[in-house]
């Protein structure tokens, strides 16, 4: 019994377990295309060129996002080398920061125990677990936005602590440098609506701090000024196109229905949300939530961000990450009350709770047992790609074992020891999340990460020869092999930067399909990499001598000699 209580101490909940889940395991998976490799390549280019103002990808100007994440990643590259761990370290640290922030909010709203339960819930939520190990902007943005909301709340709730307002503006500036105007809109809008809802509208002007504004401008404006100085169209491109037009139009092709985020919010609370069914008691309706004004802050926090992105014409799953802090705070208090009393659910709720546990474990087992069944039917042309290795059964053993234990172990221990229900669920969930990393790596890496081709490229492509990417654009090929690859046709987000390049450079590194064929005819030999059999067949049908130097069923490293078929 004492062992269970010891596990609910700060050194475990706030430090040891988050460190293992969010830092120590960052290097298990290779970086996935295209997002992770994109930001790694930007950071690498910054260190190589010394230009930290204008982000570049493959020597093209990339002004879609501010440079905060590449800046920090560039620093980590200098400290720890250019690898998967250092590329993801900023995201992992920000996820850990969100866990600590959840603890402090829970402690302030209720007490330290509530803060620990809420922090534990966020730690084992699959959404931040995944996002906290991906080298993209959304987890750093989540940390800075949520921290600024919290500092703004403290500023309005605490007298004679003006420095909190200054920190509020500072974190807004850092959020802006992470992903743009949204880092300002969310904190101010949420606090403004909260003040109105709580009848404190007369305090709205307190949000305006002259010193805070100066701090914000001092932090954010130097980059804006220098970026505009280097790029004459920066202000229009960044503020109008990448903010206003992205929100109001479908120019980026990411339109989704209004309810798009709902299943991801529900699924993002896996695997602990099923246990909430058992923990929820009728009296929780009055005792589990926080004080009235504090409750309203969390509700506004959740609803404003959810409705804002739901109304947007551009939707991506990762946008909703800031919602999981208020969710964890509410759930943490419910778990805390139940864990202290351990009153087992009864009647229909008990049946529903047990059924939900069985269904969750069944779905986990289906997810890990289905790939070997589907592998013989893998067909990239039909959108089904299954390339798992022979080690799959070994990789899924921990997941299978934990999925079975999660059905009965927390409740069994609670009945035997009259404690330990939440700790058991917490530890099983943590092991489950960590255990999924090897199967996910085995499933995705063969076709979603170019790390699999790194050694083959180094072995077969002679130094001084260009490696052409035929109708693909994998940034990781450049990042992992430290080369610059010409791209055929698949320009995507690089198109705006390509037209600004010197003509000779553009013609050397960016080709249409026809331009590539003309290049092959001019050269004695071409080294080329492509993906999936369809593109390989296109080249084989045109050229008589296409040697496959290496392949894994998804990537094909080719040596093309310039004799076309008659």
VENGISUL-V415008 format. One record per residue. RES is the residue in three letters. SS is DSSP state (@ for helix, = for strand, . for the rest). PSI is psi in radians with two decimals (* if undefined). NEAR is the number of other C-alpha atoms within 12 Angstrom. Layout:
RES;SS;PSI;NEAR
RES;SS;PSI;NEAR
//
This chain:
UNK;.;-0.75;18
UNK;@;-0.59;13
UNK;@;-0.66;13
UNK;@;-0.74;24
UNK;@;-0.64;23
UNK;@;-0.57;15
UNK;@;-0.43;27
UNK;.;0.66;35
UNK;.;2.76;25
UNK;@;-0.64;25
UNK;@;-0.45;16
UNK;@;-0.88;25
UNK;@;-0.64;38
UNK;@;-0.34;36
UNK;@;-1.07;27
UNK;@;-0.97;22
UNK;@;-0.82;35
UNK;@;-0.64;41
UNK;@;-0.77;29
UNK;@;-0.85;28
UNK;@;-0.65;42
UNK;@;-0.20;44
UNK;@;-0.96;32
UNK;@;-0.52;24
UNK;.;0.21;30
UNK;.;-0.53;36
UNK;.;0.08;26
UNK;.;-0.76;27
UNK;.;2.49;35
UNK;.;2.84;40
UNK;.;2.41;42
UNK;.;2.65;36
UNK;.;2.61;30
UNK;.;-0.29;28
UNK;@;-0.88;28
UNK;@;-0.85;38
UNK;@;-0.54;38
UNK;@;-0.93;39
UNK;@;-0.49;45
UNK;@;-0.72;52
UNK;@;-0.64;47
UNK;@;-0.83;47
UNK;@;-0.71;44
UNK;@;-0.72;42
UNK;@;-0.62;36
UNK;@;-0.81;32
UNK;@;-0.60;27
UNK;@;-0.74;20
UNK;@;-0.39;19
UNK;.;0.08;16
UNK;.;1.82;24
UNK;.;0.17;30
UNK;.;-0.95;34
UNK;.;1.94;37
UNK;.;2.50;41
UNK;=;2.46;38
UNK;=;2.18;41
UNK;.;0.75;42
UNK;.;0.18;33
UNK;=;2.56;29
UNK;=;2.34;33
UNK;.;1.74;38
UNK;.;0.23;37
UNK;.;-0.58;36
UNK;.;2.66;38
UNK;.;2.98;42
UNK;.;0.19;37
UNK;@;-0.90;37
UNK;@;-0.82;45
UNK;@;-0.60;45
UNK;@;-0.92;34
UNK;@;-0.72;36
UNK;@;-0.67;43
UNK;@;-0.67;36
UNK;@;-0.81;24
UNK;@;-0.59;27
UNK;@;-0.70;29
UNK;@;-0.60;19
UNK;@;-0.75;16
UNK;@;0.05;16
UNK;.;2.85;20
UNK;.;1.69;33
UNK;.;3.07;34
UNK;@;-0.67;38
UNK;@;-0.91;32
UNK;@;-0.51;38
UNK;@;-0.58;50
UNK;@;-0.06;48
UNK;@;-0.69;41
UNK;@;-0.76;41
UNK;@;-0.75;43
UNK;@;-0.74;42
UNK;@;-0.66;39
UNK;@;-0.64;41
UNK;@;-0.75;50
UNK;@;-0.70;40
UNK;@;-0.67;35
UNK;@;-0.64;46
UNK;@;-0.79;48
UNK;@;-0.71;36
UNK;@;-0.72;37
UNK;@;-0.71;46
UNK;@;-0.85;39
UNK;@;-0.66;31
UNK;@;-0.80;40
UNK;@;-0.69;41
UNK;@;-0.69;23
UNK;@;-0.73;23
UNK;@;-0.60;34
UNK;.;-1.39;29
UNK;.;3.09;20
UNK;@;-0.62;26
UNK;@;-0.73;33
UNK;@;-0.73;39
UNK;@;-0.69;40
UNK;@;-0.76;43
UNK;@;-0.76;47
UNK;@;-0.74;46
UNK;@;-0.69;49
UNK;@;-0.71;51
UNK;@;-0.79;53
UNK;@;-0.66;53
UNK;@;-0.70;54
UNK;.;0.31;44
UNK;.;2.25;44
UNK;@;-0.51;36
UNK;@;-0.98;38
UNK;@;-0.46;49
UNK;@;-0.76;45
UNK;@;-0.85;36
UNK;@;-0.49;41
UNK;.;-0.02;43
UNK;.;0.43;44
UNK;.;2.27;45
UNK;.;1.28;45
UNK;.;-3.06;44
UNK;.;-0.31;46
UNK;@;-0.61;41
UNK;@;-0.76;44
UNK;@;-0.73;46
UNK;@;-0.77;45
UNK;@;-0.79;46
UNK;@;-0.84;42
UNK;@;-0.69;45
UNK;@;-0.83;50
UNK;@;-0.67;49
UNK;@;-0.70;39
UNK;@;-0.66;40
UNK;@;-0.77;45
UNK;@;-0.75;42
UNK;@;-0.65;33
UNK;@;-0.72;43
UNK;@;-0.81;38
UNK;@;-0.65;29
UNK;@;-0.69;29
UNK;@;-0.32;32
UNK;@;-0.19;25
UNK;.;2.15;16
UNK;.;2.63;13
UNK;.;0.55;11
UNK;.;1.19;16
UNK;.;-0.46;24
UNK;@;-0.41;21
UNK;@;-0.66;29
UNK;@;-0.68;36
UNK;@;-0.73;29
UNK;@;-0.60;31
UNK;@;-0.84;40
UNK;@;-0.61;42
UNK;@;-0.79;35
UNK;@;-0.54;39
UNK;@;-0.69;42
UNK;@;-0.71;40
UNK;@;-0.65;41
UNK;@;-0.69;41
UNK;@;-0.77;40
UNK;@;-0.20;38
UNK;@;-0.80;36
UNK;@;0.25;38
UNK;.;-2.73;36
UNK;.;-0.48;28
UNK;@;-0.49;36
UNK;@;-0.28;40
UNK;@;-0.72;33
UNK;@;-0.85;26
UNK;@;-0.94;41
UNK;@;-0.81;42
UNK;@;-0.75;37
UNK;@;-0.77;27
UNK;@;-0.78;37
UNK;@;-0.64;44
UNK;@;-0.86;31
UNK;@;-0.69;28
UNK;@;-0.75;34
UNK;@;-0.72;28
UNK;@;-0.79;20
UNK;@;-0.60;21
UNK;.;0.11;22
UNK;.;0.35;14
UNK;.;0.58;18
UNK;@;-0.41;17
UNK;@;-0.28;14
UNK;@;0.07;20
UNK;@;-0.71;25
UNK;@;-0.29;16
UNK;@;-0.37;25
UNK;@;-0.33;33
UNK;.;1.99;23
UNK;.;1.98;24
UNK;@;-0.75;16
UNK;@;-0.70;20
UNK;@;-0.70;27
UNK;@;-0.72;24
UNK;@;-0.75;19
UNK;@;-0.79;24
UNK;@;-0.84;30
UNK;@;-0.64;24
UNK;@;-0.59;18
UNK;@;-0.76;25
UNK;@;-0.62;32
UNK;@;-0.57;22
UNK;@;-0.75;18
UNK;@;-0.73;33
UNK;@;-0.78;31
UNK;@;-0.84;19
UNK;@;-0.64;18
UNK;@;-0.70;30
UNK;@;-0.62;21
UNK;@;-0.66;15
UNK;@;-0.43;19
UNK;.;1.88;23
UNK;.;-0.40;17
UNK;.;0.22;22
UNK;@;-0.88;30
UNK;@;-0.77;24
UNK;@;-0.82;19
UNK;@;-0.80;25
UNK;@;-0.86;29
UNK;@;-0.68;25
UNK;@;-1.01;19
UNK;@;-0.90;23
UNK;@;-0.08;28
UNK;@;-1.18;30
UNK;@;-0.90;21
UNK;@;-0.57;20
UNK;@;-0.68;27
UNK;@;-0.65;27
UNK;@;-0.24;23
UNK;.;3.02;21
UNK;.;0.54;18
UNK;.;-0.46;19
UNK;.;0.04;22
UNK;.;0.56;16
UNK;.;0.56;20
UNK;.;2.37;23
UNK;.;2.85;21
UNK;.;2.85;17
UNK;.;-0.63;18
UNK;.;0.17;19
UNK;.;-0.71;26
UNK;.;-0.34;29
UNK;@;-0.88;21
UNK;@;-0.50;16
UNK;@;-0.55;24
UNK;@;-0.80;29
UNK;@;-0.86;22
UNK;@;-0.49;20
UNK;@;-0.26;34
UNK;.;0.00;34
UNK;.;2.47;37
UNK;.;0.09;38
UNK;.;-0.34;46
UNK;@;-0.53;34
UNK;@;-0.65;33
UNK;@;-0.35;41
UNK;@;-0.49;37
UNK;@;-0.74;28
UNK;@;-0.56;37
UNK;@;-0.41;38
UNK;.;2.10;35
UNK;.;2.73;27
UNK;.;-0.68;18
UNK;.;-0.22;14
UNK;@;-0.40;24
UNK;@;-0.53;16
UNK;@;-0.44;16
UNK;@;-0.34;21
UNK;.;-0.46;28
UNK;.;2.90;33
UNK;.;-3.04;31
UNK;.;2.75;18
UNK;@;-0.94;18
UNK;@;-0.64;23
UNK;@;-0.70;29
UNK;@;-0.73;28
UNK;@;-0.64;28
UNK;@;-0.80;39
UNK;@;-0.64;37
UNK;@;-0.79;30
UNK;@;-0.75;32
UNK;@;-0.88;38
UNK;@;-0.91;32
UNK;@;-0.69;27
UNK;@;-0.83;28
UNK;@;-0.73;34
UNK;@;-0.84;32
UNK;@;-0.60;25
UNK;@;-0.90;27
UNK;@;-0.53;35
UNK;@;-0.55;27
UNK;@;-0.26;23
UNK;.;2.59;30
UNK;.;-0.18;26
UNK;.;2.07;30
UNK;.;2.31;30
UNK;.;2.54;23
UNK;@;-0.68;29
UNK;@;-0.26;33
UNK;@;-0.52;34
UNK;@;0.18;39
UNK;@;-0.68;44
UNK;@;-0.24;47
UNK;@;-0.40;44
UNK;@;-0.25;48
UNK;@;-0.91;50
UNK;@;-0.59;44
UNK;@;-0.79;38
UNK;@;-0.63;47
UNK;@;-0.77;48
UNK;@;-0.84;43
UNK;@;-0.66;42
UNK;@;-0.70;49
UNK;@;-0.67;45
UNK;@;-0.80;39
UNK;@;-0.69;44
UNK;@;-0.78;41
UNK;@;-0.79;32
UNK;@;-0.72;34
UNK;@;-0.45;39
UNK;@;-0.56;23
UNK;@;-0.62;22
UNK;.;0.90;28
UNK;.;1.91;23
UNK;.;2.50;27
UNK;.;2.67;23
UNK;.;2.93;17
UNK;@;-2.46;11
UNK;@;-0.59;12
UNK;@;-0.61;21
UNK;@;-0.74;23
UNK;@;-0.79;16
UNK;@;-0.70;19
UNK;@;-0.84;27
UNK;@;-0.72;26
UNK;@;-0.73;20
UNK;@;-0.66;26
UNK;@;-0.78;33
UNK;@;-0.74;22
UNK;@;-0.75;20
UNK;@;-0.83;27
UNK;@;-0.66;30
UNK;@;-0.77;23
UNK;@;-0.64;20
UNK;@;-0.80;30
UNK;@;-0.71;24
UNK;@;-0.74;19
UNK;@;-0.64;22
UNK;@;-0.34;33
UNK;@;-0.30;23
UNK;@;-0.70;21
UNK;@;-0.77;28
UNK;@;-0.53;25
UNK;@;-0.66;16
UNK;@;-0.31;19
UNK;@;-0.74;20
UNK;@;-0.32;14
UNK;@;0.18;17
UNK;.;2.26;20
UNK;=;1.87;18
UNK;@;-0.50;20
UNK;@;-0.48;14
UNK;@;0.11;11
UNK;.;0.17;10
UNK;=;1.90;18
UNK;.;1.96;27
UNK;.;1.96;30
UNK;.;0.71;33
UNK;.;2.72;34
UNK;.;3.11;24
UNK;.;-0.19;15
UNK;.;0.04;16
UNK;@;-0.79;29
UNK;@;-0.58;20
UNK;@;-0.71;20
UNK;@;-0.59;26
UNK;@;-0.11;36
UNK;@;-0.86;23
UNK;@;-0.66;28
UNK;@;-0.77;36
UNK;@;-0.79;31
UNK;@;-0.83;24
UNK;@;-0.67;33
UNK;@;-0.66;35
UNK;@;-0.78;25
UNK;@;-0.57;27
UNK;@;-0.31;38
UNK;@;-0.68;32
UNK;@;-0.42;25
UNK;@;-0.84;27
UNK;@;-0.77;35
UNK;@;-0.62;32
UNK;@;-0.78;21
UNK;@;-0.67;24
UNK;@;-0.70;26
UNK;@;-0.66;19
UNK;@;-0.76;14
UNK;@;-0.16;20
UNK;.;0.49;23
UNK;.;3.05;30
UNK;.;0.08;34
UNK;@;-0.91;40
UNK;@;-0.72;45
UNK;@;-0.72;38
UNK;@;-0.81;34
UNK;@;-0.71;41
UNK;@;-0.82;42
UNK;@;-0.73;36
UNK;@;-0.72;32
UNK;@;-0.72;43
UNK;@;-0.74;38
UNK;@;-0.69;30
UNK;@;-0.84;37
UNK;@;-0.82;40
UNK;@;-0.64;38
UNK;@;-0.37;29
UNK;@;-0.26;36
UNK;@;-0.77;33
UNK;@;-0.80;31
UNK;@;-0.72;35
UNK;@;-0.73;31
UNK;@;-0.78;31
UNK;@;-0.60;31
UNK;@;-0.76;34
UNK;@;-0.63;27
UNK;@;-0.70;31
UNK;@;-0.44;32
UNK;@;-0.15;34
UNK;@;-0.08;35
UNK;.;2.31;35
UNK;@;0.03;41
UNK;@;-0.53;34
UNK;@;-0.40;33
UNK;@;-0.04;37
UNK;@;-0.90;28
UNK;@;-0.66;18
UNK;@;-0.70;26
UNK;@;-0.80;36
UNK;@;-0.56;25
UNK;@;-0.74;14
UNK;@;-0.42;24
UNK;.;1.98;29
UNK;.;2.59;16
UNK;.;2.40;15
UNK;.;-0.17;12
UNK;.;2.43;21
UNK;.;2.54;27
UNK;=;2.01;37
UNK;=;2.38;42
UNK;=;1.91;40
UNK;=;1.90;42
UNK;.;0.51;29
UNK;.;2.87;36
UNK;.;1.50;39
UNK;.;1.90;45
UNK;@;-0.51;42
UNK;@;-0.46;42
UNK;@;-0.77;43
UNK;@;-0.73;36
UNK;@;-0.88;38
UNK;@;-0.61;34
UNK;@;-0.07;27
UNK;.;0.84;24
UNK;.;2.96;27
UNK;.;2.10;31
UNK;.;2.32;35
UNK;.;2.61;39
UNK;=;2.40;37
UNK;=;1.95;33
UNK;.;-0.77;25
UNK;.;1.34;23
UNK;.;-0.70;29
UNK;@;-2.17;21
UNK;@;-0.17;26
UNK;@;-0.18;29
UNK;@;-0.73;23
UNK;@;-0.61;21
UNK;@;-0.53;28
UNK;@;-0.74;29
UNK;.;-0.23;20
UNK;.;-0.09;20
UNK;.;2.73;23
UNK;.;2.49;16
UNK;@;-0.74;12
UNK;@;-0.71;13
UNK;@;-0.72;18
UNK;@;-0.77;25
UNK;@;-0.42;20
UNK;@;-0.53;23
UNK;@;-0.11;33
UNK;=;2.11;39
UNK;=;2.56;31
UNK;.;2.95;24
UNK;@;-0.75;23
UNK;@;-0.70;16
UNK;@;-0.63;21
UNK;@;-0.78;30
UNK;@;-0.68;28
UNK;@;-0.64;19
UNK;@;-0.73;27
UNK;@;-0.71;29
UNK;@;-0.46;20
UNK;@;-0.47;15
UNK;.;2.77;18
UNK;.;-0.63;17
UNK;=;2.68;27
UNK;=;2.35;35
UNK;=;2.36;37
UNK;=;2.56;42
UNK;=;2.44;45
UNK;=;3.13;40
UNK;=;2.37;35
UNK;@;2.56;32
UNK;@;-0.54;24
UNK;@;-0.82;21
UNK;@;-0.58;27
UNK;@;-0.76;31
UNK;@;-0.59;19
UNK;@;-0.76;19
UNK;@;-0.70;37
UNK;@;-0.53;24
UNK;@;-0.32;17
UNK;@;-0.60;22
UNK;=;2.46;25
UNK;=;-0.51;18
UNK;=;1.55;22
UNK;=;1.83;30
UNK;=;2.21;24
UNK;=;1.84;26
UNK;=;-0.58;24
UNK;=;2.55;28
UNK;=;2.70;28
UNK;.;0.26;25
UNK;.;-0.29;26
UNK;.;-0.89;34
UNK;=;2.53;38
UNK;=;2.04;38
UNK;=;2.11;41
UNK;=;2.64;35
UNK;=;1.96;34
UNK;=;2.19;35
UNK;=;2.58;27
UNK;=;0.57;26
UNK;=;2.02;23
UNK;=;2.74;21
UNK;.;2.53;14
UNK;.;*;7
//
